[in-house]
């Protein structure tokens, strides 16, 4: 039954689409909320790896490509 449901447009917010489908597919709705509500940015993970890499870096490169010694 779920596979025969029409596909939403790419311009449609998936969370809004799932609010409309909630009465028909409550279990899949819960999964959709779990996986569609993730953070959509790489900033938190980049910050984590920067903190880990900092003690081991001997040189830093600025945005222009110039190298600097610590």
N, CA, C and O atoms as a GROMACS GRO file, in nm:
protein
  280
    1UNK      N    1   0.082  -0.119   0.000
    1UNK     CA    2   0.000   0.000   0.000
    1UNK      C    3   0.087   0.127   0.000
    1UNK      O    4   0.060   0.221  -0.074
    2UNK      N    5   0.192   0.128   0.083
    2UNK     CA    6   0.280   0.246   0.090
    2UNK      C    7   0.349   0.271  -0.044
    2UNK      O    8   0.360   0.386  -0.088
    3UNK      N    9   0.394   0.165  -0.110
    3UNK     CA   10   0.466   0.180  -0.236
    3UNK      C   11   0.378   0.234  -0.348
    3UNK      O   12   0.429   0.284  -0.448
    4UNK      N   13   0.248   0.224  -0.333
    4UNK     CA   14   0.157   0.276  -0.437
    4UNK      C   15   0.120   0.422  -0.411
    4UNK      O   16   0.047   0.482  -0.491
    5UNK      N   17   0.169   0.481  -0.302
    5UNK     CA   18   0.143   0.621  -0.270
    5UNK      C   19   0.220   0.711  -0.368
    5UNK      O   20   0.337   0.684  -0.395
    6UNK      N   21   0.157   0.816  -0.420
    6UNK     CA   22   0.228   0.905  -0.513
    6UNK      C   23   0.350   0.970  -0.446
    6UNK      O   24   0.348   1.001  -0.327
    7UNK      N   25   0.454   0.990  -0.525
    7UNK     CA   26   0.578   1.049  -0.475
    7UNK      C   27   0.560   1.201  -0.464
    7UNK      O   28   0.500   1.263  -0.552
    8UNK      N   29   0.610   1.259  -0.358
    8UNK     CA   30   0.601   1.404  -0.337
    8UNK      C   31   0.700   1.476  -0.428
    8UNK      O   32   0.799   1.418  -0.473
    9UNK      N   33   0.672   1.601  -0.454
    9UNK     CA   34   0.761   1.686  -0.533
    9UNK      C   35   0.889   1.713  -0.455
    9UNK      O   36   0.890   1.710  -0.332
   10UNK      N   37   0.998   1.739  -0.526
   10UNK     CA   38   1.125   1.771  -0.460
   10UNK      C   39   1.117   1.905  -0.386
   10UNK      O   40   1.198   1.930  -0.297
   11UNK      N   41   1.022   1.989  -0.422
   11UNK     CA   42   1.007   2.120  -0.357
   11UNK      C   43   0.925   2.110  -0.228
   11UNK      O   44   0.917   2.206  -0.152
   12UNK      N   45   0.865   1.996  -0.205
   12UNK     CA   46   0.781   1.976  -0.086
   12UNK      C   47   0.868   1.943   0.035
   12UNK      O   48   0.964   1.867   0.024
   13UNK      N   49   0.833   2.000   0.149
   13UNK     CA   50   0.902   1.968   0.274
   13UNK      C   51   0.863   1.825   0.315
   13UNK      O   52   0.744   1.799   0.334
   14UNK      N   53   0.958   1.733   0.328
   14UNK     CA   54   0.924   1.595   0.360
   14UNK      C   55   0.854   1.579   0.495
   14UNK      O   56   0.772   1.489   0.511
   15UNK      N   57   0.887   1.663   0.592
   15UNK     CA   58   0.820   1.652   0.722
   15UNK      C   59   0.672   1.689   0.712
   15UNK      O   60   0.588   1.629   0.780
   16UNK      N   61   0.640   1.785   0.629
   16UNK     CA   62   0.499   1.821   0.609
   16UNK      C   63   0.426   1.709   0.535
   16UNK      O   64   0.312   1.676   0.567
   17UNK      N   65   0.493   1.650   0.437
   17UNK     CA   66   0.433   1.537   0.365
   17UNK      C   67   0.403   1.422   0.460
   17UNK      O   68   0.297   1.360   0.451
   18UNK      N   69   0.496   1.395   0.551
   18UNK     CA   70   0.473   1.286   0.645
   18UNK      C   71   0.365   1.317   0.747
   18UNK      O   72   0.299   1.226   0.796
   19UNK      N   73   0.346   1.443   0.781
   19UNK     CA   74   0.233   1.479   0.869
   19UNK      C   75   0.102   1.440   0.804
   19UNK      O   76   0.010   1.393   0.872
   20UNK      N   77   0.092   1.458   0.673
   20UNK     CA   78  -0.030   1.421   0.600
   20UNK      C   79  -0.046   1.270   0.590
   20UNK      O   80  -0.158   1.220   0.589
   21UNK      N   81   0.065   1.196   0.584
   21UNK     CA   82   0.060   1.050   0.571
   21UNK      C   83   0.053   0.977   0.705
   21UNK      O   84   0.036   0.855   0.709
   22UNK      N   85   0.067   1.049   0.813
   22UNK     CA   86   0.070   0.989   0.947
   22UNK      C   87  -0.049   0.897   0.976
   22UNK      O   88  -0.028   0.788   1.028
   23UNK      N   89  -0.173   0.938   0.945
   23UNK     CA   90  -0.286   0.847   0.976
   23UNK      C   91  -0.280   0.716   0.897
   23UNK      O   92  -0.327   0.613   0.946
   24UNK      N   93  -0.223   0.718   0.777
   24UNK     CA   94  -0.218   0.597   0.696
   24UNK      C   95  -0.103   0.504   0.734
   24UNK      O   96  -0.118   0.382   0.730
   25UNK      N   97   0.013   0.562   0.771
   25UNK     CA   98   0.134   0.486   0.798
   25UNK      C   99   0.200   0.532   0.928
   25UNK      O  100   0.306   0.595   0.923
   26UNK      N  101   0.140   0.503   1.043
   26UNK     CA  102   0.196   0.556   1.168
   26UNK      C  103   0.337   0.504   1.201
   26UNK      O  104   0.419   0.579   1.253
   27UNK      N  105   0.365   0.378   1.171
   27UNK     CA  106   0.497   0.324   1.202
   27UNK      C  107   0.604   0.388   1.113
   27UNK      O  108   0.709   0.428   1.161
   28UNK      N  109   0.575   0.397   0.984
   28UNK     CA  110   0.671   0.458   0.891
   28UNK      C  111   0.686   0.607   0.921
   28UNK      O  112   0.794   0.663   0.904
   29UNK      N  113   0.579   0.670   0.967
   29UNK     CA  114   0.585   0.811   1.007
   29UNK      C  115   0.689   0.830   1.117
   29UNK      O  116   0.769   0.924   1.111
   30UNK      N  117   0.689   0.743   1.217
   30UNK     CA  118   0.787   0.753   1.326
   30UNK      C  119   0.929   0.736   1.276
   30UNK      O  120   1.020   0.806   1.321
   31UNK      N  121   0.949   0.645   1.182
   31UNK     CA  122   1.082   0.627   1.123
   31UNK      C  123   1.123   0.751   1.043
   31UNK      O  124   1.238   0.794   1.048
   32UNK      N  125   1.029   0.806   0.969
   32UNK     CA  126   1.057   0.926   0.889
   32UNK      C  127   1.099   1.041   0.979
   32UNK      O  128   1.195   1.112   0.948
   33UNK      N  129   1.030   1.061   1.090
   33UNK     CA  130   1.067   1.168   1.182
   33UNK      C  131   1.206   1.146   1.240
   33UNK      O  132   1.283   1.240   1.256
   34UNK      N  133   1.237   1.021   1.269
   34UNK     CA  134   1.368   0.990   1.327
   34UNK      C  135   1.480   1.022   1.230
   34UNK      O  136   1.582   1.080   1.269
   35UNK      N  137   1.464   0.985   1.103
   35UNK     CA  138   1.573   1.000   1.007
   35UNK      C  139   1.570   1.129   0.928
   35UNK      O  140   1.674   1.170   0.875
   36UNK      N  141   1.457   1.195   0.918
   36UNK     CA  142   1.450   1.320   0.843
   36UNK      C  143   1.479   1.442   0.928
   36UNK      O  144   1.496   1.552   0.875
   37UNK      N  145   1.484   1.426   1.059
   37UNK     CA  146   1.503   1.541   1.146
   37UNK      C  147   1.648   1.558   1.192
   37UNK      O  148   1.675   1.627   1.290
   38UNK      N  149   1.740   1.497   1.121
   38UNK     CA  150   1.881   1.509   1.156
   38UNK      C  151   1.936   1.646   1.121
   38UNK      O  152   1.876   1.721   1.044
   39UNK      N  153   2.050   1.678   1.179
   39UNK     CA  154   2.116   1.805   1.151
   39UNK      C  155   2.166   1.804   1.007
   39UNK      O  156   2.235   1.711   0.966
   40UNK      N  157   2.131   1.905   0.932
   40UNK     CA  158   2.166   1.911   0.790
   40UNK      C  159   2.286   2.002   0.765
   40UNK      O  160   2.285   2.083   0.673
   41UNK      N  161   2.386   1.989   0.846
   41UNK     CA  162   2.507   2.067   0.828
   41UNK      C  163   2.626   1.984   0.872
   41UNK      O  164   2.612   1.893   0.953
   42UNK      N  165   2.741   2.016   0.820
   42UNK     CA  166   2.861   1.943   0.858
   42UNK      C  167   2.940   2.019   0.965
   42UNK      O  168   3.045   1.972   1.008
   43UNK      N  169   2.892   2.133   1.007
   43UNK     CA  170   2.968   2.217   1.101
   43UNK      C  171   2.997   2.144   1.233
   43UNK      O  172   3.112   2.147   1.277
   44UNK      N  173   2.900   2.080   1.299
   44UNK     CA  174   2.935   2.014   1.425
   44UNK      C  175   3.042   1.906   1.409
   44UNK      O  176   3.132   1.897   1.492
   45UNK      N  177   3.034   1.825   1.303
   45UNK     CA  178   3.134   1.720   1.286
   45UNK      C  179   3.270   1.780   1.247
   45UNK      O  180   3.373   1.729   1.291
   46UNK      N  181   3.272   1.886   1.167
   46UNK     CA  182   3.399   1.948   1.131
   46UNK      C  183   3.467   2.005   1.256
   46UNK      O  184   3.589   1.993   1.271
   47UNK      N  185   3.389   2.064   1.343
   47UNK     CA  186   3.446   2.117   1.467
   47UNK      C  187   3.507   2.008   1.552
   47UNK      O  188   3.611   2.028   1.614
   48UNK      N  189   3.443   1.893   1.557
   48UNK     CA  190   3.492   1.779   1.634
   48UNK      C  191   3.628   1.734   1.580
   48UNK      O  192   3.722   1.712   1.657
   49UNK      N  193   3.640   1.722   1.448
   49UNK     CA  194   3.765   1.675   1.390
   49UNK      C  195   3.874   1.781   1.399
   49UNK      O  196   3.992   1.747   1.410
   50UNK      N  197   3.838   1.908   1.395
   50UNK     CA  198   3.937   2.013   1.412
   50UNK      C  199   3.999   2.007   1.552
   50UNK      O  200   4.120   2.024   1.567
   51UNK      N  201   3.916   1.983   1.653
   51UNK     CA  202   3.966   1.974   1.789
   51UNK      C  203   4.061   1.855   1.804
   51UNK      O  204   4.163   1.865   1.872
   52UNK      N  205   4.028   1.743   1.739
   52UNK     CA  206   4.114   1.626   1.747
   52UNK      C  207   4.245   1.646   1.673
   52UNK      O  208   4.349   1.597   1.717
   53UNK      N  209   4.243   1.718   1.561
   53UNK     CA  210   4.361   1.734   1.478
   53UNK      C  211   4.456   1.841   1.530
   53UNK      O  212   4.576   1.836   1.500
   54UNK      N  213   4.408   1.935   1.606
   54UNK     CA  214   4.489   2.051   1.647
   54UNK      C  215   4.619   2.013   1.716
   54UNK      O  216   4.722   2.069   1.679
   55UNK      N  217   4.624   1.923   1.815
   55UNK     CA  218   4.751   1.894   1.881
   55UNK      C  219   4.855   1.830   1.789
   55UNK      O  220   4.975   1.838   1.817
   56UNK      N  221   4.812   1.768   1.680
   56UNK     CA  222   4.903   1.695   1.594
   56UNK      C  223   4.949   1.776   1.472
   56UNK      O  224   5.038   1.732   1.400
   57UNK      N  225   4.891   1.890   1.449
   57UNK     CA  226   4.928   1.971   1.334
   57UNK      C  227   5.055   2.050   1.364
   57UNK      O  228   5.066   2.117   1.466
   58UNK      N  229   5.150   2.041   1.273
   58UNK     CA  230   5.272   2.119   1.286
   58UNK      C  231   5.263   2.246   1.203
   58UNK      O  232   5.326   2.346   1.236
   59UNK      N  233   5.185   2.240   1.096
   59UNK     CA  234   5.168   2.356   1.010
   59UNK      C  235   5.019   2.381   0.990
   59UNK      O  236   4.938   2.288   0.991
   60UNK      N  237   4.985   2.506   0.971
   60UNK     CA  238   4.848   2.543   0.937
   60UNK      C  239   4.852   2.615   0.803
   60UNK      O  240   4.950   2.682   0.770
   61UNK      N  241   4.746   2.600   0.727
   61UNK     CA  242   4.736   2.666   0.598
   61UNK      C  243   4.620   2.764   0.605
   61UNK      O  244   4.511   2.727   0.648
   62UNK      N  245   4.643   2.888   0.563
   62UNK     CA  246   4.533   2.983   0.560
   62UNK      C  247   4.453   2.964   0.432
   62UNK      O  248   4.484   2.876   0.352
   63UNK      N  249   4.350   3.046   0.413
   63UNK     CA  250   4.261   3.029   0.298
   63UNK      C  251   4.331   3.053   0.165
   63UNK      O  252   4.285   3.004   0.062
   64UNK      N  253   4.440   3.127   0.164
   64UNK     CA  254   4.512   3.158   0.040
   64UNK      C  255   4.608   3.045   0.005
   64UNK      O  256   4.650   3.034  -0.110
   65UNK      N  257   4.642   2.962   0.101
   65UNK     CA  258   4.734   2.851   0.076
   65UNK      C  259   4.872   2.874   0.136
   65UNK      O  260   4.961   2.792   0.115
   66UNK      N  261   4.892   2.982   0.209
   66UNK     CA  262   5.021   3.009   0.274
   66UNK      C  263   5.033   2.923   0.399
   66UNK      O  264   4.938   2.909   0.476
   67UNK      N  265   5.151   2.864   0.417
   67UNK     CA  266   5.172   2.778   0.534
   67UNK      C  267   5.235   2.858   0.648
   67UNK      O  268   5.318   2.946   0.625
   68UNK      N  269   5.194   2.827   0.769
   68UNK     CA  270   5.245   2.894   0.888
   68UNK      C  271   5.286   2.787   0.989
   68UNK      O  272   5.215   2.688   1.006
   69UNK      N  273   5.398   2.808   1.054
   69UNK     CA  274   5.441   2.718   1.163
   69UNK      C  275   5.372   2.759   1.292
   69UNK      O  276   5.352   2.878   1.318
   70UNK      N  277   5.336   2.661   1.373
   70UNK     CA  278   5.276   2.690   1.505
   70UNK      C  279   5.383   2.727   1.604
   70UNK      O  280   5.352   2.755   1.720
   0.00000   0.00000   0.00000
